[in-house]
Amino acid sequence: MIKNLFVYSKNLIVDKKKVHNLVKSLQLELKFTIQSLYINFIDSEKIKEINKKYLKHNYSTDVISFNYSGSNDELDGEIFISVEDAERFAKKYKVSLEYELNRLVIHGILHLIGFDDNNKINRSRMKKMENSLLNRNNFALLRSE
């Protein structure tokens, strides 16, 4: 388990130890440390509230990241992932929910280490890195029955 990494999953669909394993792998590959990192798996209603309150967007989204330290190599932040939106995108793109949740954790981490998707060039660069990391770090994040 990674010190200072906290995983919250209200519906307990996500296996916290597996999230720790994914983040540890990303940490080794991307060379960042963790001062404090919260990864929250929530519903679309909650992420819509967060999106509206902090980003002034009145809609649900799949992932939101907040970097509190301003540092790209010593993370102090939070990642919010909407499991409902992840399920919707998994169906849309014909991938498993596990694959989509992996992608969202990776996407959130990339935002925290300085990647951005605010324009076409940055989005392309971030997507390329996301896909590369996903191919090497496709962990099973859901609890097995």
The 8 nearest C-alpha neighbors of each residue, nearest first, counted from 0:
[[1, 19, 2, 16, 20, 4, 23, 3],
 [0, 2, 4, 19, 3, 23, 22, 20],
 [1, 3, 4, 0, 33, 35, 5, 34],
 [2, 4, 35, 36, 34, 1, 5, 33],
 [5, 3, 36, 2, 1, 37, 35, 6],
 [6, 4, 37, 36, 38, 3, 7, 35],
 [7, 5, 38, 37, 39, 15, 8, 4],
 [6, 8, 39, 40, 38, 9, 5, 37],
 [7, 9, 40, 11, 10, 39, 13, 41],
 [10, 8, 11, 7, 41, 40, 12, 39],
 [9, 11, 12, 8, 13, 41, 40, 42],
 [12, 10, 8, 13, 9, 14, 142, 7],
 [11, 13, 10, 141, 142, 14, 8, 9],
 [14, 12, 141, 11, 142, 140, 15, 8],
 [13, 15, 142, 141, 17, 140, 16, 18],
 [16, 14, 18, 17, 6, 13, 19, 140],
 [17, 15, 19, 18, 14, 20, 0, 140],
 [16, 18, 20, 19, 140, 15, 14, 21],
 [17, 19, 15, 21, 20, 16, 140, 22],
 [18, 20, 16, 22, 17, 21, 0, 23],
 [21, 19, 17, 23, 18, 22, 24, 16],
 [22, 20, 18, 24, 23, 19, 17, 25],
 [21, 23, 25, 19, 24, 20, 26, 18],
 [24, 22, 26, 20, 25, 21, 19, 27],
 [23, 25, 21, 27, 22, 26, 20, 28],
 [26, 24, 22, 28, 23, 27, 29, 21],
 [25, 27, 23, 29, 31, 24, 30, 28],
 [28, 26, 24, 30, 25, 29, 23, 31],
 [27, 29, 25, 26, 30, 24, 31, 23],
 [28, 30, 26, 25, 27, 31, 24, 112],
 [31, 29, 27, 26, 28, 32, 72, 25],
 [32, 30, 72, 26, 73, 29, 33, 74],
 [33, 31, 73, 72, 74, 34, 26, 30],
 [34, 32, 74, 35, 73, 36, 3, 75],
 [33, 35, 75, 74, 73, 3, 32, 36],
 [36, 34, 75, 3, 33, 4, 76, 74],
 [37, 35, 4, 76, 75, 77, 5, 3],
 [36, 38, 77, 5, 6, 4, 78, 39],
 [37, 39, 78, 6, 77, 79, 7, 5],
 [38, 40, 7, 79, 6, 41, 80, 78],
 [41, 39, 8, 80, 81, 7, 79, 82],
 [40, 42, 81, 80, 39, 82, 45, 8],
 [43, 41, 81, 44, 45, 83, 82, 46],
 [44, 42, 46, 81, 45, 59, 83, 47],
 [43, 45, 47, 42, 46, 48, 59, 41],
 [46, 44, 48, 47, 43, 42, 49, 41],
 [45, 47, 49, 43, 48, 44, 59, 50],
 [46, 48, 59, 50, 44, 58, 45, 49],
 [49, 47, 45, 51, 46, 50, 52, 44],
 [48, 50, 46, 52, 47, 51, 53, 45],
 [51, 49, 47, 54, 56, 48, 53, 52],
 [52, 50, 55, 56, 57, 48, 49, 54],
 [51, 53, 49, 50, 55, 48, 54, 56],
 [52, 54, 50, 51, 55, 49, 56, 48],
 [53, 55, 50, 56, 51, 52, 49, 57],
 [54, 56, 51, 52, 53, 50, 57, 49],
 [57, 55, 51, 50, 54, 58, 52, 47],
 [56, 58, 51, 55, 47, 50, 59, 48],
 [59, 57, 47, 56, 60, 50, 51, 48],
 [58, 60, 47, 43, 46, 44, 61, 50],
 [59, 61, 62, 58, 84, 46, 47, 81],
 [60, 62, 81, 84, 80, 85, 59, 63],
 [63, 61, 80, 79, 60, 81, 103, 107],
 [62, 64, 79, 78, 80, 107, 65, 61],
 [65, 63, 78, 107, 77, 79, 66, 110],
 [64, 66, 77, 76, 67, 78, 63, 111],
 [67, 65, 76, 111, 68, 69, 75, 64],
 [66, 68, 76, 75, 69, 65, 74, 77],
 [69, 67, 70, 75, 66, 74, 76, 73],
 [68, 70, 67, 66, 71, 75, 74, 111],
 [71, 69, 68, 72, 73, 74, 112, 66],
 [72, 70, 112, 113, 73, 111, 74, 69],
 [71, 73, 31, 70, 74, 32, 112, 30],
 [74, 72, 32, 33, 70, 31, 71, 34],
 [73, 75, 33, 34, 72, 76, 32, 35],
 [76, 74, 35, 34, 68, 67, 36, 66],
 [77, 75, 66, 36, 67, 65, 74, 35],
 [76, 78, 37, 65, 36, 64, 38, 79],
 [77, 79, 64, 38, 63, 107, 39, 37],
 [78, 80, 39, 63, 62, 38, 40, 64],
 [81, 79, 62, 40, 61, 41, 39, 82],
 [80, 82, 41, 42, 61, 84, 43, 83],
 [81, 83, 85, 84, 42, 41, 80, 86],
 [84, 82, 86, 85, 81, 42, 43, 87],
 [83, 85, 87, 61, 81, 86, 82, 88],
 [84, 86, 82, 88, 83, 87, 61, 89],
 [87, 85, 89, 83, 84, 88, 96, 82],
 [86, 88, 84, 90, 85, 89, 91, 83],
 [87, 89, 91, 85, 90, 86, 92, 84],
 [88, 90, 94, 86, 92, 87, 96, 91],
 [91, 89, 93, 87, 88, 92, 86, 94],
 [90, 92, 88, 89, 93, 87, 94, 86],
 [93, 91, 89, 90, 94, 88, 87, 95],
 [94, 92, 90, 91, 89, 95, 88, 96],
 [95, 93, 89, 92, 98, 90, 96, 99],
 [94, 96, 98, 97, 89, 99, 93, 90],
 [95, 97, 99, 98, 89, 86, 100, 94],
 [98, 96, 100, 95, 99, 140, 139, 101],
 [99, 97, 101, 95, 96, 100, 102, 94],
 [98, 100, 102, 96, 101, 97, 89, 85],
 [101, 99, 103, 97, 102, 98, 96, 104],
 [102, 100, 98, 104, 99, 103, 97, 105],
 [101, 103, 99, 105, 100, 104, 106, 98],
 [102, 104, 106, 100, 105, 101, 107, 99],
 [105, 103, 107, 101, 106, 102, 108, 100],
 [104, 106, 108, 102, 103, 107, 109, 101],
 [107, 105, 103, 109, 104, 108, 102, 129],
 [106, 108, 104, 110, 109, 105, 64, 78],
 [109, 107, 111, 105, 110, 106, 104, 112],
 [110, 108, 106, 112, 114, 111, 107, 105],
 [109, 111, 114, 107, 113, 108, 112, 115],
 [112, 110, 108, 109, 113, 66, 71, 107],
 [113, 111, 71, 109, 110, 72, 114, 108],
 [112, 114, 110, 111, 71, 109, 115, 70],
 [115, 113, 110, 109, 125, 112, 116, 111],
 [114, 116, 117, 121, 110, 113, 122, 125],
 [115, 117, 122, 121, 118, 125, 114, 119],
 [116, 118, 115, 121, 122, 119, 120, 114],
 [119, 117, 121, 116, 120, 122, 115, 123],
 [118, 120, 122, 121, 123, 117, 116, 124],
 [121, 119, 123, 122, 118, 124, 116, 117],
 [122, 120, 124, 116, 123, 118, 119, 115],
 [123, 121, 116, 119, 125, 120, 124, 118],
 [122, 124, 126, 120, 121, 125, 119, 127],
 [125, 123, 121, 127, 122, 126, 120, 128],
 [124, 126, 122, 128, 127, 123, 129, 121],
 [127, 125, 129, 123, 128, 124, 122, 130],
 [126, 128, 124, 130, 125, 129, 123, 131],
 [129, 127, 131, 125, 126, 130, 132, 124],
 [128, 130, 126, 132, 127, 131, 133, 125],
 [131, 129, 133, 127, 132, 128, 126, 134],
 [130, 132, 128, 134, 133, 129, 127, 135],
 [133, 131, 135, 129, 134, 130, 136, 128],
 [132, 134, 130, 136, 135, 131, 137, 129],
 [133, 135, 131, 132, 136, 130, 137, 129],
 [134, 136, 132, 133, 137, 131, 130, 138],
 [137, 135, 133, 134, 132, 138, 21, 24],
 [136, 138, 133, 134, 135, 101, 98, 139],
 [137, 139, 136, 140, 21, 101, 17, 97],
 [138, 140, 141, 97, 137, 17, 98, 101],
 [141, 139, 17, 14, 13, 97, 138, 18],
 [142, 140, 13, 14, 12, 139, 143, 97],
 [143, 141, 14, 13, 12, 144, 140, 11],
 [144, 142, 141, 14, 12, 139, 140, 13],
 [143, 142, 141, 12, 14, 13, 11, 140]]
